[in-house]
Amino acid sequence: MDDLRDKYIKLITEADDESTLEDLRVQAVGKKGEISLKMRELGKMTPDERQVMGPKLNALKDEINSALSAKREALADAALDERLRGEWLDVTLPGRTRRAGTIHPISQVTEEVTAIFADMGFAVAEGPQVESDWHNFDALNIPGHHPARAEMDTFYMHRAEGDERPPHVLRTHTSPVQIRSMELQGAPIRVICPGRVYRADYDQTHTPMFHQVEGLALDTDISMANLKWTLEEFVKAFFEVDDVELRFRASHFPFTEPSAEVDIRCSWEGGQLKVGEGDDWLEILGSGMVHPNVLRAGGINPEVYQGFAFGMGIDRIAMLKYGIPDLRAFFDSDLRWLRHYGFASLDVPTLHGGLSR
């Protein structure tokens, strides 16, 4: 058996292709192979001889099979190496202009807004984009007959026929995040809630998906004066002007009482917006004192705490600041537009370094 072992180990080692290796397997351990025929001879041996020869033949068979497997893997590795050498390609060949990527204006303005409010002590809160009907409407004191709850304005998620559970919607504003923040954190609280929102509308100044940022501040002694100061400081920092005049106009929102729409003094000389000067007024956001019903929905006692809330479109203020005429262009995926309006990846907005450079 030693001669048999040496013979086949040598032949397997010298094999240089799969077909030769297969022939050797058949010759050694196939049904009529030399080792297989030797194993058939065990039946003619005495029990004592079988006890000695049986383990030796099994060990020999296992060794030959292991050698065959090892050689087969070695041949496969060699074939792969040869193929890789033949298919090698120098991906560093010249001829392609390398362009640095740019940050989308929406991402940049979101970072600018976050930096400004962070300096005032506001944290960033986030929530799901698929919201429960309760968080999106009921908890915000929006009654069932309100037009915003109509299917022509709101994207409702599909429900199986006969499903009686309350529906879910693509959130129409980021106000539900305020409810979830109150439920999670309680009061006092100071947060902004930036994110995507969805409404069934599409034209030069509206898209089915857009971006909002809303703010919420609750404490025992917050008033409209705090709201006015906060918004004035934000507008001055965002538009990078030294002074600004805001005009609060009485309005109605179900989730605030009293409610006010906020305009800024501006001018449109030569088609260019200048904030803080001129005789024109431009509406930029809605605001007000949080309605007691909204506080109760968030688990806050309105007899102890009060506060303000505000909301504005990130896309809208981006258009105003950077002179972008059409909201739909934000989502056209036009690289020429993005290279024109985009920001360098290292232009991280900070108050001390400048928001826009």
SULWOMO-V809508 format. One record per backbone hydrogen bond with DSSP energy under -0.5 kcal/mol. CO is the residue of the C=O (numbers start at 1). NH is the residue of the N-H. E is the energy in kcal/mol with one decimal. If there is no record, write none. Layout:
co=CO nh=NH e=E
co=CO nh=NH e=E
This chain:
co=1 nh=5 e=-2.6
co=2 nh=6 e=-2.8
co=3 nh=7 e=-2.2
co=4 nh=8 e=-2.1
co=5 nh=9 e=-2.6
co=6 nh=10 e=-2.0
co=7 nh=11 e=-2.1
co=8 nh=12 e=-2.7
co=9 nh=13 e=-2.1
co=10 nh=14 e=-1.8
co=11 nh=15 e=-0.9
co=12 nh=15 e=-0.6
co=17 nh=21 e=-1.7
co=18 nh=22 e=-2.3
co=19 nh=23 e=-2.1
co=20 nh=24 e=-2.1
co=21 nh=25 e=-1.9
co=22 nh=26 e=-2.1
co=23 nh=27 e=-2.3
co=24 nh=28 e=-2.0
co=25 nh=29 e=-2.6
co=25 nh=30 e=-0.8
co=26 nh=30 e=-0.9
co=27 nh=34 e=-2.8
co=28 nh=35 e=-1.8
co=28 nh=36 e=-0.9
co=30 nh=33 e=-1.6
co=33 nh=37 e=-2.6
co=34 nh=38 e=-1.8
co=35 nh=39 e=-1.8
co=36 nh=40 e=-1.4
co=37 nh=41 e=-0.9
co=38 nh=41 e=-0.6
co=39 nh=42 e=-1.2
co=40 nh=43 e=-1.1
co=41 nh=44 e=-1.4
co=42 nh=45 e=-1.2
co=46 nh=50 e=-2.7
co=47 nh=51 e=-2.0
co=48 nh=52 e=-1.0
co=49 nh=52 e=-0.5
co=49 nh=53 e=-3.2
co=50 nh=54 e=-2.6
co=52 nh=56 e=-0.9
co=53 nh=57 e=-2.7
co=54 nh=58 e=-2.4
co=55 nh=59 e=-2.4
co=56 nh=60 e=-2.3
co=57 nh=61 e=-2.7
co=58 nh=62 e=-2.5
co=59 nh=63 e=-2.3
co=60 nh=64 e=-2.5
co=61 nh=65 e=-2.4
co=62 nh=66 e=-2.4
co=63 nh=67 e=-2.3
co=64 nh=68 e=-2.4
co=65 nh=69 e=-2.4
co=66 nh=70 e=-2.6
co=67 nh=71 e=-2.4
co=68 nh=72 e=-2.3
co=69 nh=73 e=-2.3
co=70 nh=74 e=-2.0
co=71 nh=75 e=-2.5
co=72 nh=76 e=-2.0
co=73 nh=77 e=-2.6
co=74 nh=78 e=-2.2
co=75 nh=79 e=-2.2
co=76 nh=80 e=-2.3
co=77 nh=81 e=-2.5
co=78 nh=82 e=-2.1
co=79 nh=83 e=-2.2
co=80 nh=84 e=-2.7
co=81 nh=85 e=-2.2
co=82 nh=86 e=-1.7
co=83 nh=87 e=-2.0
co=85 nh=88 e=-0.5
co=89 nh=91 e=-1.1
co=90 nh=93 e=-1.2
co=95 nh=97 e=-0.6
co=97 nh=99 e=-0.6
co=101 nh=345 e=-0.6
co=103 nh=343 e=-1.9
co=104 nh=108 e=-2.4
co=105 nh=109 e=-3.0
co=106 nh=110 e=-2.2
co=107 nh=111 e=-1.9
co=108 nh=112 e=-2.1
co=109 nh=113 e=-2.9
co=110 nh=114 e=-2.3
co=111 nh=115 e=-2.4
co=112 nh=116 e=-2.1
co=113 nh=117 e=-2.4
co=114 nh=118 e=-2.3
co=115 nh=119 e=-1.4
co=116 nh=120 e=-0.6
co=117 nh=120 e=-0.6
co=117 nh=122 e=-2.6
co=118 nh=121 e=-1.5
co=123 nh=192 e=-2.7
co=129 nh=131 e=-0.8
co=129 nh=171 e=-2.7
co=131 nh=169 e=-2.8
co=132 nh=136 e=-2.2
co=133 nh=137 e=-2.0
co=133 nh=138 e=-1.1
co=134 nh=139 e=-3.4
co=137 nh=140 e=-1.1
co=137 nh=142 e=-2.1
co=138 nh=141 e=-1.8
co=141 nh=143 e=-0.7
co=143 nh=146 e=-1.6
co=146 nh=149 e=-1.9
co=147 nh=150 e=-1.8
co=150 nh=153 e=-1.7
co=150 nh=154 e=-1.8
co=153 nh=200 e=-1.7
co=154 nh=156 e=-0.8
co=155 nh=170 e=-2.4
co=160 nh=163 e=-2.3
co=162 nh=164 e=-0.6
co=167 nh=133 e=-1.8
co=168 nh=157 e=-3.1
co=169 nh=131 e=-2.8
co=169 nh=171 e=-0.7
co=171 nh=198 e=-2.6
co=174 nh=177 e=-1.3
co=174 nh=178 e=-0.6
co=175 nh=178 e=-1.1
co=175 nh=179 e=-1.4
co=176 nh=180 e=-2.4
co=177 nh=181 e=-2.4
co=178 nh=182 e=-2.4
co=179 nh=183 e=-2.5
co=180 nh=184 e=-2.2
co=181 nh=185 e=-3.2
co=181 nh=186 e=-0.7
co=182 nh=186 e=-1.5
co=189 nh=218 e=-2.7
co=190 nh=123 e=-2.3
co=191 nh=216 e=-2.7
co=192 nh=125 e=-2.7
co=193 nh=214 e=-1.1
co=195 nh=212 e=-2.4
co=197 nh=210 e=-2.3
co=199 nh=201 e=-1.9
co=203 nh=206 e=-0.9
co=204 nh=327 e=-2.4
co=206 nh=203 e=-2.9
co=208 nh=199 e=-2.0
co=210 nh=197 e=-2.8
co=211 nh=314 e=-1.5
co=211 nh=315 e=-0.8
co=212 nh=195 e=-2.0
co=213 nh=312 e=-2.1
co=214 nh=193 e=-3.3
co=215 nh=310 e=-1.6
co=216 nh=191 e=-2.4
co=217 nh=308 e=-1.4
co=218 nh=188 e=-0.5
co=218 nh=189 e=-1.6
co=219 nh=306 e=-2.7
co=223 nh=226 e=-0.5
co=223 nh=227 e=-1.4
co=224 nh=228 e=-2.7
co=225 nh=229 e=-2.3
co=226 nh=230 e=-2.4
co=227 nh=231 e=-2.4
co=228 nh=232 e=-2.3
co=229 nh=233 e=-2.6
co=230 nh=234 e=-2.1
co=231 nh=235 e=-2.7
co=232 nh=236 e=-2.3
co=233 nh=237 e=-2.1
co=234 nh=238 e=-3.2
co=235 nh=239 e=-2.5
co=236 nh=240 e=-0.6
co=236 nh=241 e=-1.8
co=245 nh=265 e=-2.3
co=247 nh=249 e=-0.6
co=247 nh=263 e=-2.7
co=249 nh=261 e=-2.7
co=251 nh=259 e=-0.6
co=253 nh=256 e=-1.4
co=255 nh=291 e=-2.5
co=256 nh=253 e=-0.5
co=258 nh=257 e=-0.5
co=258 nh=289 e=-2.0
co=259 nh=251 e=-1.8
co=260 nh=287 e=-2.6
co=261 nh=249 e=-3.0
co=262 nh=284 e=-2.6
co=262 nh=285 e=-1.2
co=263 nh=247 e=-2.5
co=264 nh=282 e=-2.0
co=265 nh=276 e=-3.0
co=266 nh=280 e=-2.1
co=267 nh=274 e=-2.3
co=268 nh=271 e=-1.9
co=269 nh=272 e=-1.9
co=274 nh=267 e=-1.6
co=274 nh=277 e=-0.7
co=280 nh=266 e=-2.7
co=282 nh=264 e=-2.4
co=285 nh=262 e=-2.8
co=286 nh=311 e=-2.4
co=287 nh=260 e=-3.0
co=288 nh=309 e=-2.6
co=289 nh=257 e=-3.3
co=291 nh=294 e=-0.8
co=291 nh=295 e=-1.8
co=292 nh=296 e=-2.4
co=293 nh=297 e=-2.0
co=294 nh=298 e=-1.5
co=295 nh=300 e=-3.2
co=296 nh=299 e=-1.7
co=300 nh=302 e=-0.7
co=301 nh=304 e=-1.4
co=301 nh=305 e=-2.5
co=306 nh=219 e=-2.5
co=307 nh=290 e=-2.4
co=308 nh=217 e=-2.3
co=309 nh=288 e=-1.6
co=310 nh=215 e=-2.6
co=311 nh=286 e=-2.0
co=312 nh=213 e=-2.3
co=312 nh=314 e=-0.6
co=313 nh=317 e=-2.2
co=314 nh=318 e=-1.9
co=315 nh=319 e=-2.2
co=316 nh=320 e=-2.1
co=317 nh=321 e=-2.3
co=318 nh=322 e=-2.4
co=319 nh=323 e=-0.9
co=319 nh=324 e=-1.3
co=323 nh=325 e=-0.6
co=326 nh=329 e=-1.0
co=327 nh=330 e=-1.6
co=328 nh=331 e=-1.5
co=329 nh=332 e=-1.1
co=333 nh=335 e=-0.7
co=334 nh=338 e=-2.2
co=335 nh=339 e=-2.5
co=336 nh=340 e=-1.4
co=337 nh=341 e=-2.8
co=338 nh=342 e=-2.4
co=343 nh=103 e=-3.7
co=344 nh=347 e=-2.0
co=346 nh=348 e=-2.1
co=347 nh=349 e=-0.5
co=350 nh=354 e=-1.4
co=354 nh=350 e=-1.0
